[in-house]
Amino acid sequence: MKTPARSSGVLLHITSLPGPHGMGDFGPNAYRFADWLHATGQHIWQWLPTTPIGPGNSPYQSVSAFAGSPLMIALEPLVERGWLPAITLPEGGFDALRVSFERVMPWRLTQLRAAHAGFEARATAADRAQLQAWAELHAYWLDDYSLFMALETAHAGQPWWTWGEALRDRDPQALAQAGLDHGAEIGFWRFVQWCFDVQCTALKAHCNAKGIALMGDLPIFIAHHSADCWARPDLYDLDDDCQPTVVAGCPPDDMGPLGQRWGNPLYRWDRMAAEDFAWWTSRVQRALDQADIFRIDHFRGFAGYYEIPASSPTAQIGQWVPGPRRALFDAIGKALGPLPIVAEDLGLVTPDVTELLQHTGFPGMKLICFAFGGDATSDFLPHNYNPNCVVYTGTHDNDTARGWWDAAPEHERRYAGTYLACSASDVHWAMIRAAANSVAAMAVYPLQDVLGLGTEHRMNVPGTLGDPNWTWRFSWDMLGAEPGRVLGLITAASGRGPIAPLGLPARAKA
């Protein structure tokens, strides 16, 4: 679905939703939140990547660029279908406001295995036919992913390059034998992905019916230990032992003297270009199956990316290398038509990035929390925007608005207080109002900012691993009535939602 010419929405990852099963999922609370968005006049619900999480519980380091996270599958529908017995929580239950991944992950996978056993025992012929038809439609990624996960399970989670030469190098005979040896486990992972897609599709339909577009998130790089890298190692810069020779990251800057060494393998763009970027076209199509719009993380990497020698423990040594630039997006657009993409163009923006953004026509991003370190010419100040952008108070990688205020240098607080006419108590609403009143076509606010929460509620601190990153959740008690009322008023007054929430009298008839 298309969003209105002026629209706004909320950034909240699925895992941050309330619920009794240790983390948010596609269950009843997702529908309740969609209804809350509709009631406040919002037209966008932005998620983080919905692919399986990786090291440090990050959704940006996944074992698959195509699969959905098993942890997001709601258990209630599986009980309703008769595949899963009544759910019994572990002793003590789960933390309502934090995701304890080390407890939640094994428990949820146990529930999914029980549901698969129930499906095998009690599924109707129609259920089985639907799963089979879906699996055939998605075979282009599902076959490799389900075999990869089965082999990972058989090898106790060890990375694919340690599975023995035959499996590492995808010897056809070895793969055929693995398919026979691990047929039941392959069937489980196919079932899990089918459940994910069925539930994601249903939630998307509900949101769309309410006038809410889903905005997904597409990381630029993939993990070394991934089904994608194992299936097509020739598309990545790997040596004869399947190890990266160079890895992705960002160079040192004022925020980090060592830079950021992400460690992802880098693409062989020349080989992808020789196939007319077919892998990327499939990846984008998959993203659009699940969302109406999606953000591409680290957009500048398509213009030029930072290449770090794999032997270097930090990002201090590295070089900028040209990316695929226009050719990539021209090829995807030729195959799929106009692309509803938001480009994350933050960080080092060089002329080649600007040129690529202009060529594609994708809206870039503006963060109000970045606006107050300079003067009135800052690109992040609302009076300097052009309409073709998405404005945020902040993102998952930034502190909350209130947290930013509390930690900002005095001169930035003074400038922000003057520009926004605010103080510590209302800086979050002042930023939201400034974003809403700007000319930006879209405005998006993390739920933490709608609630006026402090730094202890931020989602992620870049360059760090593990708790409390990615663990934040809210409760319905935290939401209350007032934030929704104020958000609705701001949305209506700025022309981004229906005027009804303002309670204005109807115009008198002539």
Secondary structure by P-SEA (a helix, b strand, c coil): ccccccbbbbbbcccccccccccccccaaaaaaaaaaaaaccccccccccccccccccccccccccccccccccaaaaaaaccccccccccccccccccaaaaaaaaaaaaaaaaaaaaaccccaaaaaaaaaaaaaacccaaaaaaaaaaaaaaccccccccccccccccaaaaaaaaaacaaaaaaaaaaaaaaaaaaaaaaaaaaaacbbbbbbbbccccccccccccccccccccccccccbbbbbcccccccccccccccccaaaaaaaacaaaaaaaaaaaaacccbbbbcccccccbbbbcccccccccbbbbbbcccaaaaaaaaaacccccccccccccccaaaaaaaaaacbbbbbbcccccccccccccccccccccbbbbccccccccaaaaaacccaaaaaaaaaaaccccccaaaaaaaaaaaccccbbbbccccccccccccccccccccccccccccccccccccaaaaaaaaaaaaacccccccccccccccc
